[in-house]
Amino acid sequence: MDRGTRWLLAFVVTVAAFMVPTVVCGVWLLPPWLKDAPTCWAVASGLGVAVAALAALWGHGFATGGEAQQTAADPAAGSATASGSRAVAVQGPVRGTISTGDSGLPRTAPDVSRRGSTPAETLSPRQEPGPDRGPAPGSAAASGERAVAVNGGLEGDVCTGDRLGAEPQQ
């Protein structure tokens, strides 16, 4: 079922959830106890609104949750695992800063002409997966100390705390 159909069904259920209790209470259930018609319909409408609010909550979850459940259960979506000390693995896009080091981001941009073409490649050289290691296609794995693996877009900075050409700090 596509997204538009789910939203339409959620809308229809919400409208029906308002109409049914409002009419049933306003016409049959409340008039024997409440003799004033405006009061009877006000109470019936309040009950209808309460039931419709619960139906709207269900409808939102129904309309938006189905796609998320299918995506999460899809094995082709990949995975992200981080097994190294202070390693980070992210499944999906990253907007912001990832820092695994002690000193945070460098104050100047790293020299991208040394190893890679982007800051992420400069800070952490890419290793080609071998036949006995490496993540499956569509997944990300960070297994080294302070390693960073992103399976998705990167719109930010990555810092491992390492400085090119410098000895590790103790």
Buried (B, 14 or more C-beta within 10 A) or exposed (E): EEEEEBBEBBBEBBEEBBEEBBEBBBEEBBBEEBEEEEEBBBBBBEBBEEBBEEBBEBBEEBBEEBEEEEEEEEEEBBBBBBEBEBBBBBBEEBEEEBBBBEEEBBEEEBEBEEBBEEBBBBBBEEEEEEEEEEBEEEBBBBBBEBBBBBBEEBEBBBBBBBBEEEEEEE
